[in-house]
Amino acid sequence: MIYLDNAASTPVHEQVLHEMIPFFQDQFGNPSSIHRYGRFAQRAIQNARKQIAHLINSEPNEILLTSGGTESNNTALFGLAHAAKGNHIVTSSIEHEAILEPCKKLEKEGFEITYIPVDDSGLVNSKDIEKSITPETCLVSIMFANNEVGTIQPIQEISKICHDKQIVFHTDAVQAVGKVKIDVKELGIDMLSISSHKINGPKGVGALYIKKGIEISPFIFGGGQENGMRSGTENVASIVGFGKACQLAQENMKQNILHLQNIRNNLIAKVMNEIPLVTLNGHSDQRIANNAHFTFLGVNGEDLIIKLDENGIAASTGSACSVRVQKESHVLKAMGFSHDQIAGSLRLTVGLSNTDSEIEKTVEILKKVVKELRAFSPLKEKYGF
Ligand SMILES: *Cc1c(COP(=O)(O)O)cnc(C)c1O
């Protein structure tokens, strides 16, 4: 198999697994226990918290450990909204469902949400954000990099607008962490969501960076773990693995980005050269290092994924988190794509272990499969292939 769906999830790094194993075996203590088992687990969590904090240049006590990107986003939105005075929130029309669904719920609670549009490359205009802000605005949440088309937003511009108006700025950085150098102080970010399994760590663990001084209301109550912000016995092994994944991501960031870009650029060049009637979607340079997103007119994306899978290639039409209900991509819709363009879309996201020879094989198969599917396409006449 050739795995090209790294935006959906990544394999656990060998060194990460190695760090985790003792916590399933001898080191099974509850981190709240006073005895040495407990203290060992507690120290391991504090070490992981440092590794996570370090990756984004924050302080360890600004890191809230969660069950992943979804919970981090939910905590940022509900936690801030319920603690703040204003009742207006600004976000974008291309956010992940883990932002959009909480926003829908907040609308039902009486909050007003503004969804900032994007241009045809998936970029928000920070002027639109500035104009949307009212005296009631308590939060602006704009994703760092999009999970479907990979477009990177002008985060520093947006944070400046927010700070000039003393509004809290949150960013869903799940796709950007490890692939873009992120310094929350330099970028002026107040809250930031991270997910472990998108950076070669285990699933079911993540973090929300909350800048010191920002008030959030908790919604899980119990034993008072995580400073009372999220009760429940910590997922020690996963937290340790997440910490190690952050450390590795930081140490290897430069060479990882170069590797991903090289492979991805090779993929894009070959697809554009060898397959007729294809477009590359997203932004030409403000794009995350591992993302390639194409439209093959006349091809149904889901048929394409199945055919690719039969030929040993794992790919995606877009957001994996909502695959079970196949609906049209809200991201591509917001970018102004037609029904035919959305239907013909394919996302290929490379990872650390992909090679150029895998890319060559992928393009060969893709070329063959696209041709086969187009032969039966009802859009044959319309587009003339
Ligand atoms: C994957 C993803 C999430 C969800 O993270 P989980 O850890 O899977 O809950 C949120 N936002 C973006 C942009 C993602 O890509």
The ligand as an ORCA input file, in Angstrom:
! r2SCAN-3c Opt
* xyz 0 1
  C      -8.089     16.289     12.270
  C      -8.508     17.693     12.507
  C      -9.246     18.038     13.657
  C      -9.734     17.004     14.632
  O      -8.706     16.471     15.415
  P      -8.958     15.066     16.170
  O      -7.758     14.907     17.038
  O      -9.071     14.022     15.111
  O     -10.217     15.228     16.962
  C      -9.566     19.355     13.844
  N      -9.184     20.307     12.966
  C      -8.486     20.015     11.859
  C      -8.071     21.119     10.935
  C      -8.129     18.702     11.585
  O      -7.445     18.423     10.483
*
